[in-house]
Amino acid sequence: MAERELSLTVNGRPVKLVLGTELKVVKQGIHQVPFYQVAAASFHRDSRKLYIAYVLKKGKKQPYSFVELNGQVKEDEDTLRLAMEFAEALHEKAYHGVKYGRRLRVLVNPNGGVGKAVSIFSKQVEPLLKAAGCTLDVSQTTHNGHAFDIAKSLTLDSYDAVVTVSGDGLVHEVLNGFANHAEPRKALSIPVAPIPTGSGNGLSLNLLGLEDGFDILRATLNVIKGQTMHVDVFSITQGGKRTLSFMSQALGLMADLDIGTENLRWMGDTRFIYGLLRGLIKFKPCDVQLSYKGAEMDKHQMFQTLQSRRKAVDDSTSVPVLPGIPASPTSANFAATSTDADGDRLEDDPKDGTGLPDLKYSMEDTEGWNKFDEKLLYLYAGKGPFVGRDLMAFPVSLPDDGLIDIVVQSHTKTSRLEILGSFEGAPRGEQYWSDSIHYVKASAYRIQPKPKAKGCLSIDGEAFPFEAFQVEIHPGLGTLLSPKGYYAAEFAQPGGAVAKKKDGKKSGVKGGDKKERKKGTLWCCA
Ligand SMILES: Nc1ncnc2c1ncn2[C@@H]1O[C@H](COP(=O)(O)OP(=O)(O)OP(=O)(O)O)[C@@H](O)[C@H]1O
């Protein structure tokens, strides 16, 4: 394709724009901007003003920054025509297959994380969303349960997505609000996109990867340009009450370090170190009975499946399912193709119903269920590789395989020293290969605390009663916005195969960047 060029002046200085396979902005330096990162391009003929907005990473370790160019072109007719064509062509490329000007319901939790969500939203998120022509309906949440209420009564046709400016807890509330909506299925098809201003921000890490998972502008760009990605969600039944979970359930050490440190929220994710060290000193077993309906238990097989799914996604093309918001190929091709332990297809109820899917298992079902008989230090079950930036708890998790990944750390087969030693590799999921970690994929599981047992239960980072509960999976019921259409985490086999990036370059080799390894010193959870 022939390149287009345009000269203009910005603040009295000459600037050249080149439109080729990406946008090149030549001023004192050169900005090379992939079209995905361009938020706006427009030309106003009467004032001869050209406006361009984009986000750019100025160095690999730098956060994204927001750049706006307000330039003016010469008055002659040829230049005016060229400027108009340039702006139109750039806009077309920037929004190819993506609806411009998404209608967003934005929920800002002033209390999430270290309490900076309000200023982060007004200083960073809102200007970029507005530049991208989005219409915003913004509310600050005033109390626990507020986001639930808003989602429960959301006018569904008025919005393209719900944006949570908080941590994982607010996403949990929105999905549960949707589950209690008059039209739950339709509500759950509205994509949710997080802006990471909570403590753990596990969902953001899963969508954007370790490097960019906490990057505000990168997350905002996902709101503007992301494609819909259908994900499995879980029904947790406890005491006759049904709750949806999208991310994780934790018991034992991993729940204590999260739930037990709620009062230290001001510390950001550092609070998890304190909780972890405290838990390790006690080293208390979690006295529960775990039963599960297993589907896959071979770690190497699960790793192979992860690799082949990724490759298949990379090789396919996107299919639009929502007006203007393309769907990831995972959604189209892979939803509910797994089988459970009995070889039954894990297909969910047809999507034509409007209510939540019925539950398949009762608390009394035992046929085809396995029991875990060792004492356990913790149980972590969920979807999406990261639960926090220092722990890739479910490295082989797939968004829509219809299965939940269950990790059990045996209490008898490990020591404090081994747990401490595994911190270093935890951001890269290296603990997955440890013999003392039991890792299974299941279509359902059940926890029954032993008589007099005490402890914490964390569901998506929120505290729940430490009582018996059962979990089952609803394939593809939830909807997120994602840049890639799959989880962005990179997971390697020890000394061997490496998950590859879309460009085919190797990345995330075992051991990784030494500086990065030093930074990852603690575990935190959602
Ligand atoms: N105005 C408010 N005051 C107090 N709590 C609030 C308010 N608005 C929302 N909440 C509650 O704050 C809790 C924490 O939110 P969230 O989980 O999103 O952040 P976080 O815990 O800091 O992050 P993460 O879950 O990623 O660790 C949620 O349970 C939510 O209901």
Ligand as a Chemical Component Dictionary entry (heavy atoms), coordinates in Angstrom:
data_LIG
# 
_chem_comp.id                   LIG 
_chem_comp.type                 NON-POLYMER 
_chem_comp.pdbx_formal_charge   0 
_chem_comp.three_letter_code    LIG 
# 
loop_
_chem_comp_atom.comp_id 
_chem_comp_atom.atom_id 
_chem_comp_atom.alt_atom_id 
_chem_comp_atom.type_symbol 
_chem_comp_atom.charge 
_chem_comp_atom.model_Cartn_x 
_chem_comp_atom.model_Cartn_y 
_chem_comp_atom.model_Cartn_z 
_chem_comp_atom.pdbx_ordinal 
LIG N1  N1  N 0 -17.613 3.653  48.472 1  
LIG C1  C1  C 0 -17.269 2.464  48.950 2  
LIG N2  N2  N 0 -16.887 2.344  50.236 3  
LIG C2  C2  C 0 -16.508 1.157  50.738 4  
LIG N3  N3  N 0 -16.461 0.006  50.022 5  
LIG C3  C3  C 0 -16.821 0.067  48.732 6  
LIG C4  C4  C 0 -17.249 1.290  48.136 7  
LIG N4  N4  N 0 -17.535 1.038  46.851 8  
LIG C5  C5  C 0 -17.321 -0.284 46.645 9  
LIG N5  N5  N 0 -16.891 -0.864 47.780 10 
LIG C6  C6  C 0 -16.455 -2.247 48.016 11 
LIG O1  O1  O 0 -15.023 -2.273 47.998 12 
LIG C7  C7  C 0 -14.629 -3.643 47.909 13 
LIG C8  C8  C 0 -13.257 -3.771 47.311 14 
LIG O2  O2  O 0 -13.308 -3.517 45.952 15 
LIG P1  P1  P 0 -12.334 -4.272 44.944 16 
LIG O3  O3  O 0 -12.267 -5.696 45.278 17 
LIG O4  O4  O 0 -12.751 -3.924 43.588 18 
LIG O5  O5  O 0 -10.938 -3.628 45.254 19 
LIG P2  P2  P 0 -9.680  -4.321 45.944 20 
LIG O6  O6  O 0 -10.108 -5.305 46.957 21 
LIG O7  O7  O 0 -8.783  -3.238 46.377 22 
LIG O8  O8  O 0 -8.991  -5.046 44.726 23 
LIG P3  P3  P 0 -8.732  -6.606 44.410 24 
LIG O9  O9  O 0 -10.031 -7.316 44.609 25 
LIG O10 O10 O 0 -8.265  -6.617 43.006 26 
LIG O11 O11 O 0 -7.691  -7.036 45.385 27 
LIG C9  C9  C 0 -15.750 -4.323 47.150 28 
LIG O12 O12 O 0 -16.291 -5.321 47.982 29 
LIG C10 C10 C 0 -16.795 -3.225 46.936 30 
LIG O13 O13 O 0 -18.107 -3.667 47.144 31 
# 
loop_
_chem_comp_bond.comp_id 
_chem_comp_bond.atom_id_1 
_chem_comp_bond.atom_id_2 
_chem_comp_bond.value_order 
_chem_comp_bond.pdbx_ordinal 
LIG N1  C1  SING 1  
LIG C1  N2  SING 2  
LIG C1  C4  DOUB 3  
LIG N2  C2  DOUB 4  
LIG C2  N3  SING 5  
LIG N3  C3  DOUB 6  
LIG C3  C4  SING 7  
LIG C3  N5  SING 8  
LIG C4  N4  SING 9  
LIG N4  C5  DOUB 10 
LIG C5  N5  SING 11 
LIG N5  C6  SING 12 
LIG C6  O1  SING 13 
LIG C6  C10 SING 14 
LIG O1  C7  SING 15 
LIG C7  C8  SING 16 
LIG C7  C9  SING 17 
LIG C8  O2  SING 18 
LIG O2  P1  SING 19 
LIG P1  O3  DOUB 20 
LIG P1  O4  SING 21 
LIG P1  O5  SING 22 
LIG O5  P2  SING 23 
LIG P2  O6  DOUB 24 
LIG P2  O7  SING 25 
LIG P2  O8  SING 26 
LIG O8  P3  SING 27 
LIG P3  O9  DOUB 28 
LIG P3  O10 SING 29 
LIG P3  O11 SING 30 
LIG C9  O12 SING 31 
LIG C9  C10 SING 32 
LIG C10 O13 SING 33 
# 
